[in-house]
């Protein structure tokens, strides 16, 4: 196995502005948290770290809820309009880099697994790739384990089987580690894994 060094990518202007605003608000709020109880401080730390991770994955994620964390970082700044209009303003710099990387790998006839921790990021990646032509499959919490209704397009097992089938035309699998263990059998037909987000696991 060959492990490549992480790619360092400069954020685009709006995602950089959003990140700087969130970081500034966190710094300002942290100065007044020193006298809070330990459990609250730990919840704030986890929530704030998650907000920063969201910033560098997909700015729109800042509008989503985080369990046990209700601090509002959007009020009183231009951040709210950036978050609400983000999809019209730009695409994330990492997504642009990802698309260029995929162009090369797919043109070489290779299969690729893309790992991301956030469901909305996963859906954004899928929409963007699908709009350019390649066939993808997604595995996340919303992908059923087994077919329960006629409307179910495919199950997790079907998605993996199609991806592993050299003749299926499915060359890209986008997955969430929480729903799809990295131990699934992909290595026989796929030698490329792209980790779109950093995570703790």
C-alpha positions as CSV (number, residue, x, y, z in Angstrom):
1,X,0.0,0.0,0.0
2,X,1.1,3.5,-0.8
3,X,0.0,6.3,1.6
4,X,0.4,9.7,0.0
5,X,1.0,12.9,2.0
6,X,-2.2,14.9,2.7
7,X,-2.8,17.6,0.1
8,X,-2.8,21.1,1.5
9,X,-5.5,23.2,-0.4
10,X,-6.0,26.9,0.0
11,X,-9.7,27.7,0.8
12,X,-11.7,29.8,-1.6
13,X,-12.7,33.3,-0.6
14,X,-16.2,32.7,0.9
15,X,-15.3,29.6,2.8
16,X,-12.2,31.4,4.1
17,X,-14.3,34.3,5.2
18,X,-16.8,31.9,6.9
19,X,-13.9,30.1,8.7
20,X,-12.4,33.3,9.9
21,X,-15.7,34.6,11.3
22,X,-16.4,31.3,13.1
23,X,-12.9,31.1,14.5
24,X,-13.1,34.8,15.6
25,X,-16.4,34.2,17.4
26,X,-15.1,31.0,19.0
27,X,-12.0,32.9,20.4
28,X,-14.2,35.7,21.7
29,X,-16.7,33.3,23.3
30,X,-13.9,31.3,24.9
31,X,-12.7,34.2,26.9
32,X,-16.0,34.3,28.8
33,X,-16.3,30.5,29.3
34,X,-13.5,30.0,31.8
35,X,-15.9,30.1,34.8
36,X,-18.4,27.6,33.4
37,X,-18.8,24.1,34.7
38,X,-16.5,21.4,33.2
39,X,-19.3,19.4,31.4
40,X,-20.5,22.6,29.6
41,X,-16.9,23.5,28.6
42,X,-16.4,20.1,27.1
43,X,-19.6,20.3,25.1
44,X,-18.6,23.7,23.8
45,X,-15.2,22.5,22.9
46,X,-16.6,19.5,21.0
47,X,-19.2,21.6,19.2
48,X,-16.8,24.3,18.3
49,X,-14.3,21.8,16.9
50,X,-17.1,20.3,14.8
51,X,-18.1,23.7,13.5
52,X,-14.5,24.3,12.3
53,X,-14.4,20.9,10.7
54,X,-17.7,21.7,8.9
55,X,-16.1,25.0,7.7
56,X,-13.3,23.2,5.9
57,X,-15.6,20.5,4.5
58,X,-18.6,22.4,3.1
59,X,-19.7,25.8,4.4
60,X,-23.4,25.0,4.1
61,X,-22.9,22.6,7.0
62,X,-22.8,25.5,9.4
63,X,-26.6,25.7,9.2
64,X,-27.0,22.1,10.5
65,X,-27.6,21.1,14.1
66,X,-25.0,19.4,16.3
67,X,-26.1,17.1,19.1
68,X,-25.7,18.6,22.6
69,X,-24.4,21.9,21.1
70,X,-26.7,24.9,20.5
71,X,-24.3,27.9,20.4
72,X,-25.4,30.2,17.6
73,X,-22.3,31.5,15.7
74,X,-24.3,32.9,12.7
75,X,-25.9,35.9,14.3
76,X,-24.6,39.4,14.0
77,X,-22.2,38.8,11.1
78,X,-22.2,38.3,7.3
79,X,-21.9,34.6,8.0
80,X,-25.6,33.8,7.8
81,X,-25.9,35.1,4.2
82,X,-22.7,33.3,3.2
83,X,-24.0,30.0,4.5
84,X,-27.5,30.4,3.0
85,X,-26.2,31.5,-0.4
86,X,-23.0,29.4,-0.5
87,X,-24.0,27.1,-3.3
88,X,-24.5,30.1,-5.6
89,X,-21.3,31.8,-4.5
90,X,-18.6,29.1,-5.1
91,X,-17.8,25.4,-4.8
92,X,-15.4,24.3,-2.0
93,X,-11.7,24.4,-3.0
94,X,-11.3,20.8,-1.9
95,X,-14.2,19.7,-4.2
96,X,-12.5,21.4,-7.2
97,X,-9.3,19.6,-6.4
98,X,-11.2,16.3,-5.9
99,X,-12.8,16.6,-9.4
100,X,-9.4,17.1,-11.0
101,X,-8.0,14.1,-9.2
102,X,-11.0,12.0,-10.2
103,X,-10.7,13.1,-13.9
104,X,-7.2,11.6,-14.0
105,X,-8.0,8.4,-12.1
106,X,-11.2,7.6,-14.0
107,X,-9.5,8.3,-17.3
108,X,-6.9,5.7,-16.3
109,X,-9.7,3.2,-15.8
110,X,-9.3,3.1,-12.0
111,X,-12.0,2.8,-9.4
112,X,-12.1,5.2,-6.4
113,X,-13.6,5.2,-2.9
114,X,-14.2,8.7,-1.4
115,X,-14.6,8.9,2.4
116,X,-16.4,11.8,4.0
117,X,-17.8,12.3,7.5
118,X,-20.7,14.6,6.7
119,X,-23.8,13.5,4.9
120,X,-24.5,16.8,3.2
121,X,-20.8,16.8,1.9
122,X,-21.4,13.3,0.6
123,X,-24.5,14.4,-1.3
124,X,-22.7,17.5,-2.6
125,X,-19.9,15.3,-4.0
126,X,-22.3,12.9,-5.5
127,X,-24.3,15.7,-7.2
128,X,-21.2,17.3,-8.6
129,X,-19.7,14.1,-10.0
130,X,-23.0,12.9,-11.4
131,X,-23.4,16.2,-13.3
132,X,-20.1,15.6,-15.1
133,X,-21.0,12.1,-16.2
134,X,-19.5,9.3,-14.1
135,X,-21.8,6.8,-12.3
136,X,-21.5,6.8,-8.6
137,X,-22.9,4.9,-5.6
138,X,-23.4,6.3,-2.1
139,X,-23.4,4.5,1.2
140,X,-24.5,6.4,4.3
141,X,-27.1,6.1,7.0
142,X,-29.9,6.6,4.5
143,X,-28.8,3.7,2.3
144,X,-30.9,0.7,3.4
145,X,-29.1,-2.5,4.6
146,X,-31.7,-4.5,2.7
147,X,-34.5,-3.8,0.2
148,X,-37.6,-3.0,2.2
149,X,-39.7,-1.3,-0.4
150,X,-40.0,-1.2,-4.2
151,X,-38.8,2.4,-4.1
152,X,-35.4,1.5,-2.6
153,X,-33.0,2.0,-5.5
154,X,-30.2,-0.1,-4.0
155,X,-29.0,-1.4,-0.7
156,X,-25.5,-1.1,0.7
157,X,-24.7,-4.6,-0.4
158,X,-25.9,-3.9,-3.9
159,X,-23.8,-0.7,-4.1
160,X,-20.7,-2.6,-3.0
161,X,-21.4,-5.4,-5.5
162,X,-21.8,-3.0,-8.4
163,X,-18.7,-1.1,-7.4
164,X,-16.7,-4.3,-7.2
165,X,-18.0,-5.5,-10.6
166,X,-15.5,-4.4,-13.3
167,X,-18.2,-4.3,-16.0
168,X,-20.9,-2.4,-14.0
169,X,-19.7,1.1,-15.1
170,X,-19.8,2.2,-11.4
171,X,-16.3,3.5,-10.8
172,X,-16.8,5.8,-7.8
173,X,-18.1,4.9,-4.4
174,X,-18.8,7.7,-1.9
175,X,-19.1,6.5,1.6
176,X,-19.6,7.6,5.2
177,X,-17.4,5.7,7.7
178,X,-20.2,5.7,10.3
179,X,-22.4,3.7,7.9
180,X,-19.8,1.8,5.9
181,X,-16.9,0.2,7.7
182,X,-13.5,0.6,5.9
183,X,-13.1,-3.2,6.4
184,X,-15.6,-3.9,3.6
185,X,-14.0,-5.9,0.8
186,X,-13.0,-3.3,-1.8
187,X,-9.3,-4.0,-2.2
188,X,-9.6,-6.5,-5.0
189,X,-11.0,-4.1,-7.6
190,X,-10.1,-0.7,-6.0
191,X,-6.7,0.7,-5.2
192,X,-7.6,4.3,-4.6
193,X,-9.1,5.8,-1.4
194,X,-9.6,9.5,-1.0
195,X,-10.2,10.9,2.4
196,X,-12.1,14.1,1.8
197,X,-12.4,15.1,5.5
198,X,-10.1,14.5,8.4
199,X,-11.7,12.7,11.3
200,X,-10.8,11.2,14.6
201,X,-11.2,7.6,13.5
